[in-house]
Each structure stands twice: as C-alpha cells, then as structure tokens.
Amino acid sequence: MSGISNYTLNQKISNLQAQIQSLPTPTLDAVLTAGDDAGGLNITNLNDVALTTINGTVYPPPTSSDTILEDFNADTANGNIFGQKIVFNKSGSGSTIYYQGAFSAPLVAGAVGRSGLIQLNSGGSSGQETMLLTDTIYSISTIEQIIVGFIPLGQATFLGTPSPQGNIAQHFGISATLQQTGNANTNSILWRLNSTTGTPPTWEFVINNVVQYTSVLGDLNGKWCRATFDITEPTAGNYSVSTTLVNLSDGTTETTSAFPLVAGDFSDFAPQTQGLLIVSGTDNGTNKYFGVDYVQLKQNLFQIGGGDTLAFR
C-alpha cells in the first residue's frame, strides 16, 4: 500500500474516532426511559441509588410502630391486676372470672394461640362496677390504634344464654379517669352501651360524652366482636379518631368517618393523660356481664435523633 493510501486511511480513522468521542453518552435513566426495561441485566458496583418506591411500595418503609398484644391468656392470680403485656388495675367491687380453654379464634391478624377471656361482673347494684384502667398512661399523640376483642353478655355469664338488657352500663376505649357510666365530658373516647331504664340500648361511639355515631349492627349480645380506634394527625398538632366495629359472629362491619379531637377537651394533648378503660356496670340490682378477649395497642413512636435534630413524640 502506497504512502499516500496509508496517510489517507489514517486520516479517515482519526476523523472517525473524533466523531465517536463527540457522541453524547446516554445516562442509565435515558436508556431505561427509552426501553423501560433493563433486559434482565444485573447492575453491580453501584455506590448509591436514590429510591422513593420499589414495586410501587414506599422505600424506605416506615418504621414499624410499637405494637403490644394483651391476650389475657394467663391468670395473674391477683384479683386487682390483669394482663401481663398491657397491665390493667381493677377498681370497683364487682368481680371477675377468668376463662382459659376453647375460646381461640384468629380475631387479630397475625396473632395466634389466643385462649384467654376475662369476664367482668358488674356487681349486684349500681356503684359496684368492675372497672379496668391501664397501669401505663398514654398521650393521644402516641396512640395510633387500639383494638379490643369483646363479647357482650347482658345478664348471662359467658356459659349462659346472653340476651339484650336495659339498666346497663358497659363501655371501653380511651379515658383519663375511671368512669362508671361512660359519661365523662373530657378526655374520653369510648364505645358505650348505657341505659338507665329497662329498654335495651344500642352501642354508641362517644367522645367526651357526645354521641358521634350509633351502631347499626343491632344486638351484639353473645356475639364475638372487634372494635378498632384509629388516631390520626391530619395536620400538625390536630388529631382525629375513627372507629370500626365488627360483628365477627355474623361477618358484619361498619366504619365511621374521622371525628376531630378538640385540643381543649384533651388537656391540650399533654402527655400521659389517657389510659385504656374497660367497664361493666348495672343500673339496677341485676348483674351484667362483659367479656374481654384481648387488647392490642399500636403506639405512634418515633426514634430519637436524625441528623442534628432531636424529636420527642
């Protein structure tokens, strides 16, 4: 090959290399956007990947809440203290009966081995209620969810035949104080069954003694039930509560809208003002009974720290 031919060839090769080097290098984003498919390739030696979702799920996942299940599956042998993981102190002169045995059913997702039931006896007259209030006191801002498994029993024991009853005072939920009839007008979020006459009442959802919702599930006596309280914070410092009531025996359910919680009625959300309350009472001389299967508490707890900040919730 002549010298002129070599020179010409080298010049063309040089021009071609320059053109190749001048081509823009596509980013991985541009490649995947154009093809929307990585072709099953493995990507290695990456130093950092900024993600917001993986397969449509938020990443990183939210920190799991502190969830505690009190199953009432072991008798404490102490007539004034109930529960091991969520401890309740008993007040009132009404009595309790502890059952353990063939009462197991998966009423809470993921919970197994439940077999305990606490039956609250109202006592023989008004003022002799059995009242259970948690030993640990909480703040509204740290309660995310409460689930209570229960069975209303009316005038019958758990082993009897329950029937609707008037002259009854049964309630459960969140309360800053022990209350015999569920009518406290501050710091109180309850499902309540209350009547001072012989007419059987209907379950009501009350906040600070104001009826927010009346159940349409009908008579729940002798039915295995579940009630959920969900506390949310739609805007910073403003809280709401909604509730779901389920008749597990019949498979019927109802969910309320979210009701706002007024700061002034909840001690301005001061910490350590609320407990979990369960009460069985009567308004006449006849015992009333109420069974509690379990209580599950999910707390809205945040880790301390994060950068140069400290956050307490």
LINQUIWO-V78836 format. One record per backbone hydrogen bond with DSSP energy under -0.5 kcal/mol. CO is the residue of the C=O (numbers start at 1). NH is the residue of the N-H. Records with the same first field share a line. If there is no record, write none. Layout:
BEGIN
CO=NH ; NH
END
This chain:
BEGIN
2=6
3=7
4=8
5=9
6=10
7=11
8=12
9=13
10=14
11=15
12=16
13=17
14=18
15=19
16=20
17=21
18=22
19=23
20=23
24=26
27=31
28=32
29=33
30=34
31=35
32=36
38=41
42=44
49=51
52=59
54=57
57=54
65=67
66=299
68=70 ; 297
69=71
70=295
71=116
78=81
80=90
82=88
85=87
87=135
88=82
89=133
91=131
95=121
97=99 ; 119
99=117
101=103
105=107
108=111
115=101
117=99 ; 119
118=120 ; 292
119=97 ; 121
120=290
125=128
129=94 ; 131
130=280
131=91 ; 133
132=278
133=89
138=273 ; 274
139=142 ; 143
140=143
142=144 ; 300
144=231
145=298
146=229
147=296
148=150 ; 227
149=293 ; 294
150=225
151=291
152=222
153=156
154=289
157=160
160=162
163=155
165=201
167=283
168=195
169=281
170=193
171=279
172=191
173=277
174=189
175=275
187=176
188=208
189=174
190=206
191=172
192=204
193=170
195=168
197=167
203=215
204=192 ; 206
205=212 ; 213
206=190
207=210
209=211
210=207
213=205
220=223
224=248 ; 249
225=150
226=246
227=148
228=230 ; 244
229=146 ; 231
230=232 ; 242
232=240
235=238
238=235
239=261
240=232
241=259
242=230
243=256
244=228
245=254
246=226 ; 248
247=251 ; 252
252=247
254=245
259=241
260=262
261=239
262=265 ; 266
263=266 ; 268 ; 269
264=267
265=187
266=269
267=270
274=138
275=175 ; 277
276=134
277=173
278=132
279=171
280=130
281=169
288=122
289=153 ; 154
290=120
291=151 ; 293
292=118
294=149
295=70
296=147
297=68 ; 299
298=144 ; 145
299=66 ; 301
306=309
END
